Each structure stands twice: as C-alpha cells, then as structure tokens.
Amino acid sequence: MGAMPIVTIQVDDELLARARELAAARKMTVSEMLERLLRVVAVPPLSRSELPPLPRQAVGMLPTMTDEEMEQTLDEERIRKYGNP
C-alpha cells in the first residue's frame, strides 16, 4: 500500500483527551481508531434483500424511526452506558 493522504481535523481539548484514552485502551493510535471508525461508517447499509432470512423477517417487525428519534435513542443509550458528559 502506498503513502496515505493526511487529514487534519479540529476538535476541542476534552474530545481529543477522550479520544486518546479510548485509543490507548484499545492499544492503538487515535489515527488508527479514526480510520477504523471511518471504515465502519463508510460501508453502505445492507438492503433488506441482502439480509439473512431471520433478520430480514425482523426488519418488518420494527417501526420506522425518524432521524430525530434515532438520535434521541442513541443519546439515551450513551448516557445510560457512559453517564452524562
């Protein structure tokens, strides 16, 4: 693999400190952790037809959520798991 481009981002000091803690806990650099995260979010979601039979059946059982409802649910779960920021 050839040289990879360098990307510069701006984050506040608190977020950078937390990112460093998370990366260290995973025995990787912040760059490696961010690259892994980008690889995960860059993968297009599977269409319903690409899912195995049981998950495909389960998809129709769940109500559709708006982006706002999804964000609220994720925020609630983050708070439940990690506490208030």
C-alpha positions as CSV (number, residue, x, y, z in Angstrom):
1,M,0.0,0.0,0.0
2,G,1.4,3.4,-1.0
3,A,1.5,6.6,1.1
4,M,-1.8,7.6,2.5
5,P,-3.1,11.1,2.5
6,I,-3.1,13.1,5.7
7,V,-6.3,14.6,7.0
8,T,-6.4,17.3,9.6
9,I,-9.4,17.8,11.9
10,Q,-10.1,20.3,14.6
11,V,-11.6,19.0,17.9
12,D,-11.7,20.6,21.3
13,D,-9.2,19.6,24.0
14,E,-11.7,17.5,26.0
15,L,-12.7,15.4,23.0
16,L,-9.1,14.9,22.0
17,A,-8.2,13.7,25.5
18,R,-11.1,11.3,25.5
19,A,-10.1,10.0,22.0
20,R,-6.6,9.4,23.3
21,E,-7.9,7.5,26.3
22,L,-10.2,5.3,24.1
23,A,-7.4,4.7,21.6
24,A,-4.9,3.8,24.4
25,A,-7.4,1.4,25.9
26,R,-7.6,-0.3,22.6
27,K,-3.8,-0.3,22.2
28,M,-4.0,1.8,19.0
29,T,-3.3,5.4,18.0
30,V,-6.0,8.0,17.6
31,S,-5.3,7.9,13.8
32,E,-5.8,4.1,13.7
33,M,-9.0,4.4,15.7
34,L,-10.4,7.1,13.5
35,E,-9.5,5.2,10.4
36,R,-11.3,2.1,11.7
37,L,-14.4,4.3,12.6
38,L,-14.4,5.8,9.1
39,R,-14.2,2.3,7.5
40,V,-17.2,1.2,9.5
41,V,-19.4,4.3,8.7
42,A,-18.3,4.3,5.0
43,V,-19.8,0.8,4.4
44,P,-23.2,1.2,2.7
45,P,-26.0,-0.4,4.7
46,L,-27.3,-3.8,3.5
47,S,-30.6,-3.7,1.7
48,R,-33.3,-5.9,3.1
49,S,-32.8,-8.5,0.3
50,E,-29.1,-8.9,1.3
51,L,-30.0,-9.8,4.9
52,P,-30.2,-13.5,6.1
53,P,-33.8,-14.8,6.5
54,L,-34.3,-14.2,10.2
55,P,-33.0,-10.6,10.3
56,R,-35.0,-9.9,7.1
57,Q,-38.2,-11.0,8.9
58,A,-37.3,-9.0,12.0
59,V,-36.9,-5.8,9.9
60,G,-40.6,-5.6,9.1
61,M,-41.5,-6.0,12.8
62,L,-39.8,-2.8,14.0
63,P,-41.4,0.6,13.5
64,T,-39.5,3.0,11.3
65,M,-37.7,5.8,13.4
66,T,-37.1,9.3,12.3
67,D,-33.6,10.7,12.4
68,E,-34.5,12.7,15.5
69,E,-35.9,9.6,17.2
70,M,-32.8,7.6,16.3
71,E,-30.5,10.3,17.7
72,Q,-32.5,10.6,20.9
73,T,-32.4,6.8,21.4
74,L,-28.7,6.8,20.8
75,D,-28.2,9.7,23.2
76,E,-30.2,7.9,25.9
77,E,-28.2,4.8,25.4
78,R,-24.9,6.6,25.6
79,I,-26.0,8.4,28.8
80,R,-27.1,5.0,30.2
81,K,-23.8,3.4,29.4
82,Y,-21.3,6.2,30.0
83,G,-23.2,8.8,32.1
84,N,-23.8,12.4,31.4
85,P,-20.9,14.2,29.6
